């Protein structure tokens, strides 16, 4: 979308930053030197990933009322009995995640995962949080470290539950985005959609990868599958973006109209309406 929509969608949805291009059917392999560089940086900067520093930075990045809420949850975790500890830790992880402090959320999910070493779903949650963290990171030193934590979290989930498609999709996206062997990740994604053609996570990521390479027709197909299975404002916005970029403004407007059904904030609805008007011109 052009500059006007970028401003609007920054207010409406989280930006998803992907350092990939597509290969063959869905994805073109990225420059493998980037993956090697990331892994080298990971080895060189491993000692710089400090949980307490990440928490301190996170609390400085949220409004005061959010900070107070999180601080209260932190205190509850410290005072929690053995029976309450899991609930308190996951509530804290969810709070950090909800306020887009993904790295800290990832650490809390991972901490609980390691206390329940056979819980694949918790490892997937940790992987998702770390993946969102590296995708939104602007720190070139932290990004490869967060990427490695995402991948290892997903790999632990796969080891526990080899058939867990969310874990396999997570590993695949990490390999595509930051390893020397992106084709291995592509193969895993194909295995996921072969096993489950309507898998939301795999189709969402394949659609995002398609957008990056300008293969908008393929992105449309992927996002249509996503909104069929998981309709949401953000997913319809992605579909609208793909339609607009393909030149189909009518379908873009239709997708944006559907997006409004999942939005409560009247200011956001007005923003969508304003953008629809620009498409109608």
VEXKEDREN-708256 format. One record per residue (C-alpha): z, x, y; residue in three letters; residue number from 0. Coordinates in nm, 2 decimals, m for minus. Layout:
% residues N
       Z       X       Y  residu  num
       Z       X       Y     ALA  NUM
...
This chain:
% residues 281
       Z       X       Y  residu  num
    0.00    0.00    0.00     UNK    0
   m0.05    0.11    0.36     UNK    1
    0.22    0.22    0.60     UNK    2
    0.34   m0.13    0.69     UNK    3
    0.41   m0.22    0.33     UNK    4
    0.58    0.11    0.26     UNK    5
    0.83    0.04    0.53     UNK    6
    0.89   m0.31    0.39     UNK    7
    0.92   m0.21    0.03     UNK    8
    1.15    0.07    0.12     UNK    9
    1.39   m0.20    0.24     UNK   10
    1.32   m0.42   m0.06     UNK   11
    1.30   m0.20   m0.36     UNK   12
    1.40    0.14   m0.48     UNK   13
    1.13    0.40   m0.47     UNK   14
    1.03    0.54   m0.81     UNK   15
    0.91    0.90   m0.78     UNK   16
    0.71    1.03   m1.07     UNK   17
    0.56    1.38   m1.08     UNK   18
    0.29    1.29   m1.33     UNK   19
   m0.08    1.21   m1.38     UNK   20
   m0.24    1.03   m1.67     UNK   21
   m0.41    1.15   m1.98     UNK   22
   m0.68    0.99   m2.20     UNK   23
   m0.60    0.62   m2.27     UNK   24
   m0.31    0.60   m2.03     UNK   25
   m0.21    0.95   m1.92     UNK   26
   m0.36    1.27   m1.80     UNK   27
   m0.14    1.57   m1.88     UNK   28
    0.03    1.72   m1.58     UNK   29
    0.01    2.09   m1.49     UNK   30
    0.23    2.24   m1.76     UNK   31
    0.34    2.52   m1.54     UNK   32
    0.56    2.27   m1.36     UNK   33
    0.76    2.20   m1.68     UNK   34
    0.81    2.56   m1.75     UNK   35
    0.93    2.62   m1.39     UNK   36
    1.17    2.33   m1.43     UNK   37
    1.31    2.46   m1.75     UNK   38
    1.35    2.81   m1.60     UNK   39
    1.53    2.67   m1.30     UNK   40
    1.75    2.48   m1.54     UNK   41
    1.87    2.80   m1.71     UNK   42
    1.92    2.97   m1.37     UNK   43
    2.12    2.70   m1.20     UNK   44
    2.32    2.54   m1.48     UNK   45
    2.64    2.66   m1.33     UNK   46
    2.57    2.47   m1.00     UNK   47
    2.59    2.12   m1.14     UNK   48
    2.95    2.03   m1.04     UNK   49
    3.07    1.68   m1.12     UNK   50
    3.34    1.67   m0.84     UNK   51
    3.08    1.78   m0.58     UNK   52
    2.84    1.51   m0.70     UNK   53
    3.12    1.25   m0.66     UNK   54
    3.21    1.38   m0.32     UNK   55
    2.85    1.36   m0.20     UNK   56
    2.81    1.02   m0.35     UNK   57
    3.11    0.88   m0.17     UNK   58
    2.97    1.02    0.16     UNK   59
    2.65    0.84    0.09     UNK   60
    2.78    0.48    0.06     UNK   61
    2.93    0.24    0.32     UNK   62
    3.30    0.24    0.37     UNK   63
    3.36   m0.08    0.18     UNK   64
    3.17    0.05   m0.12     UNK   65
    3.37    0.38   m0.10     UNK   66
    3.69    0.18   m0.10     UNK   67
    3.58   m0.02   m0.40     UNK   68
    3.48    0.29   m0.60     UNK   69
    3.80    0.47   m0.50     UNK   70
    4.00    0.17   m0.63     UNK   71
    3.80    0.18   m0.96     UNK   72
    3.87    0.55   m0.99     UNK   73
    4.24    0.48   m0.95     UNK   74
    4.23    0.21   m1.22     UNK   75
    4.07    0.46   m1.46     UNK   76
    4.35    0.71   m1.39     UNK   77
    4.61    0.45   m1.46     UNK   78
    4.44    0.28   m1.75     UNK   79
    4.60    0.26   m2.09     UNK   80
    4.42    0.38   m2.40     UNK   81
    4.30    0.03   m2.47     UNK   82
    4.18   m0.02   m2.11     UNK   83
    4.02    0.32   m2.06     UNK   84
    3.67    0.23   m2.19     UNK   85
    3.64   m0.08   m1.98     UNK   86
    3.76    0.10   m1.67     UNK   87
    3.52    0.39   m1.72     UNK   88
    3.22    0.17   m1.78     UNK   89
    3.31   m0.04   m1.48     UNK   90
    3.32    0.27   m1.27     UNK   91
    2.98    0.39   m1.41     UNK   92
    2.83    0.05   m1.34     UNK   93
    2.96    0.06   m0.98     UNK   94
    2.81    0.41   m0.91     UNK   95
    2.48    0.30   m1.07     UNK   96
    2.47   m0.03   m0.87     UNK   97
    2.51    0.17   m0.55     UNK   98
    2.23    0.41   m0.66     UNK   99
    2.46    0.71   m0.71     UNK  100
    2.29    0.77   m1.04     UNK  101
    2.41    1.12   m1.13     UNK  102
    2.77    1.03   m1.11     UNK  103
    2.71    0.71   m1.31     UNK  104
    2.53    0.93   m1.57     UNK  105
    2.83    1.15   m1.61     UNK  106
    3.07    0.86   m1.67     UNK  107
    2.83    0.69   m1.92     UNK  108
    2.79    1.03   m2.09     UNK  109
    3.17    1.08   m2.10     UNK  110
    3.22    0.75   m2.27     UNK  111
    2.93    0.81   m2.50     UNK  112
    3.09    1.13   m2.63     UNK  113
    3.41    0.95   m2.69     UNK  114
    3.21    0.71   m2.92     UNK  115
    2.98    0.95   m3.07     UNK  116
    2.80    0.69   m3.27     UNK  117
    2.71    0.45   m2.98     UNK  118
    2.33    0.51   m2.92     UNK  119
    2.32    0.24   m2.65     UNK  120
    2.57    0.42   m2.43     UNK  121
    2.37    0.75   m2.46     UNK  122
    2.06    0.55   m2.35     UNK  123
    2.26    0.43   m2.05     UNK  124
    2.35    0.78   m1.97     UNK  125
    1.99    0.89   m2.00     UNK  126
    1.87    0.61   m1.78     UNK  127
    2.12    0.70   m1.51     UNK  128
    2.03    1.07   m1.52     UNK  129
    1.66    0.98   m1.52     UNK  130
    1.70    0.77   m1.21     UNK  131
    1.90    1.06   m1.06     UNK  132
    1.62    1.32   m1.11     UNK  133
    1.35    1.08   m1.00     UNK  134
    1.53    1.02   m0.67     UNK  135
    1.66    1.37   m0.62     UNK  136
    1.54    1.58   m0.33     UNK  137
    1.73    1.89   m0.44     UNK  138
    1.49    2.12   m0.63     UNK  139
    1.79    2.30   m0.79     UNK  140
    1.95    1.98   m0.92     UNK  141
    1.64    1.80   m1.04     UNK  142
    1.57    2.01   m1.35     UNK  143
    1.94    2.00   m1.45     UNK  144
    1.95    1.62   m1.42     UNK  145
    1.62    1.60   m1.61     UNK  146
    1.77    1.81   m1.89     UNK  147
    2.08    1.59   m1.91     UNK  148
    1.86    1.28   m1.93     UNK  149
    1.65    1.42   m2.21     UNK  150
    1.95    1.54   m2.41     UNK  151
    2.12    1.20   m2.37     UNK  152
    1.82    1.02   m2.50     UNK  153
    1.78    1.27   m2.78     UNK  154
    2.14    1.21   m2.89     UNK  155
    2.07    0.84   m2.89     UNK  156
    1.76    0.90   m3.11     UNK  157
    1.96    1.11   m3.35     UNK  158
    2.21    0.83   m3.39     UNK  159
    1.94    0.55   m3.40     UNK  160
    1.59    0.69   m3.47     UNK  161
    1.45    0.34   m3.44     UNK  162
    1.59    0.28   m3.09     UNK  163
    1.27    0.24   m2.88     UNK  164
    1.45    0.27   m2.55     UNK  165
    1.58    0.62   m2.65     UNK  166
    1.23    0.72   m2.77     UNK  167
    1.07    0.60   m2.44     UNK  168
    1.33    0.79   m2.25     UNK  169
    1.26    1.11   m2.43     UNK  170
    0.89    1.05   m2.38     UNK  171
    0.91    1.01   m2.01     UNK  172
    1.13    1.32   m1.97     UNK  173
    0.88    1.52   m2.17     UNK  174
    0.58    1.39   m1.97     UNK  175
    0.75    1.45   m1.64     UNK  176
    0.91    1.79   m1.69     UNK  177
    0.83    1.98   m2.00     UNK  178
    0.56    2.23   m2.11     UNK  179
    0.44    1.99   m2.37     UNK  180
    0.37    1.65   m2.20     UNK  181
    0.14    1.55   m2.48     UNK  182
    0.45    1.53   m2.71     UNK  183
    0.59    1.27   m2.47     UNK  184
    0.26    1.08   m2.46     UNK  185
    0.26    1.07   m2.84     UNK  186
    0.60    0.92   m2.84     UNK  187
    0.50    0.65   m2.58     UNK  188
    0.21    0.56   m2.80     UNK  189
    0.44    0.53   m3.10     UNK  190
    0.66    0.29   m2.90     UNK  191
    0.38    0.06   m2.79     UNK  192
    0.24    0.07   m3.14     UNK  193
    0.57   m0.04   m3.28     UNK  194
    0.63   m0.29   m3.01     UNK  195
    0.32   m0.37   m2.79     UNK  196
    0.53   m0.57   m2.54     UNK  197
    0.81   m0.31   m2.50     UNK  198
    0.92   m0.34   m2.14     UNK  199
    1.03    0.02   m2.08     UNK  200
    0.72    0.18   m2.24     UNK  201
    0.48   m0.05   m2.06     UNK  202
    0.66    0.00   m1.73     UNK  203
    0.64    0.38   m1.75     UNK  204
    0.28    0.37   m1.87     UNK  205
    0.20    0.14   m1.58     UNK  206
    0.37    0.38   m1.33     UNK  207
    0.19    0.67   m1.48     UNK  208
   m0.14    0.48   m1.44     UNK  209
   m0.07    0.41   m1.08     UNK  210
   m0.02    0.78   m1.01     UNK  211
   m0.37    0.86   m1.14     UNK  212
   m0.54    0.56   m0.97     UNK  213
   m0.61    0.38   m1.30     UNK  214
   m0.51    0.05   m1.14     UNK  215
   m0.68   m0.18   m1.41     UNK  216
   m0.46   m0.01   m1.67     UNK  217
   m0.16   m0.04   m1.45     UNK  218
   m0.22   m0.41   m1.40     UNK  219
   m0.24   m0.47   m1.78     UNK  220
    0.09   m0.28   m1.83     UNK  221
    0.27   m0.46   m1.55     UNK  222
    0.15   m0.80   m1.66     UNK  223
    0.32   m0.73   m1.99     UNK  224
    0.63   m0.62   m1.81     UNK  225
    0.66   m0.93   m1.59     UNK  226
    0.59   m1.15   m1.90     UNK  227
    0.89   m1.00   m2.07     UNK  228
    1.11   m0.92   m1.78     UNK  229
    1.02   m1.11   m1.46     UNK  230
    1.19   m0.96   m1.15     UNK  231
    1.11   m0.91   m0.78     UNK  232
    1.06   m0.54   m0.83     UNK  233
    0.83   m0.58   m1.13     UNK  234
    0.62   m0.84   m0.95     UNK  235
    0.60   m0.60   m0.65     UNK  236
    0.46   m0.33   m0.88     UNK  237
    0.21   m0.57   m1.01     UNK  238
    0.11   m0.67   m0.66     UNK  239
    0.07   m0.31   m0.56     UNK  240
   m0.16   m0.25   m0.86     UNK  241
   m0.37   m0.56   m0.77     UNK  242
   m0.39   m0.46   m0.41     UNK  243
   m0.50   m0.10   m0.49     UNK  244
   m0.76   m0.24   m0.72     UNK  245
   m0.90   m0.45   m0.44     UNK  246
   m0.78   m0.79   m0.57     UNK  247
   m0.59   m0.92   m0.27     UNK  248
   m0.58   m1.28   m0.40     UNK  249
   m0.39   m1.17   m0.71     UNK  250
   m0.17   m0.94   m0.51     UNK  251
   m0.07   m1.24   m0.30     UNK  252
    0.00   m1.44   m0.61     UNK  253
    0.22   m1.17   m0.75     UNK  254
    0.41   m1.13   m0.42     UNK  255
    0.47   m1.51   m0.42     UNK  256
    0.62   m1.48   m0.76     UNK  257
    0.84   m1.19   m0.65     UNK  258
    0.99   m1.42   m0.38     UNK  259
    1.13   m1.64   m0.66     UNK  260
    1.37   m1.36   m0.76     UNK  261
    1.49   m1.27   m0.41     UNK  262
    1.80   m1.42   m0.24     UNK  263
    1.81   m1.23    0.09     UNK  264
    1.62   m1.43    0.35     UNK  265
    1.53   m1.12    0.54     UNK  266
    1.36   m0.98    0.23     UNK  267
    1.17   m1.31    0.18     UNK  268
    1.05   m1.29    0.54     UNK  269
    0.94   m0.94    0.48     UNK  270
    0.73   m1.04    0.18     UNK  271
    0.59   m1.34    0.38     UNK  272
    0.49   m1.10    0.66     UNK  273
    0.31   m0.87    0.42     UNK  274
    0.13   m1.16    0.25     UNK  275
    0.00   m1.25    0.59     UNK  276
   m0.15   m0.90    0.63     UNK  277
   m0.32   m0.94    0.30     UNK  278
   m0.47   m1.28    0.40     UNK  279
   m0.64   m1.14    0.70     UNK  280
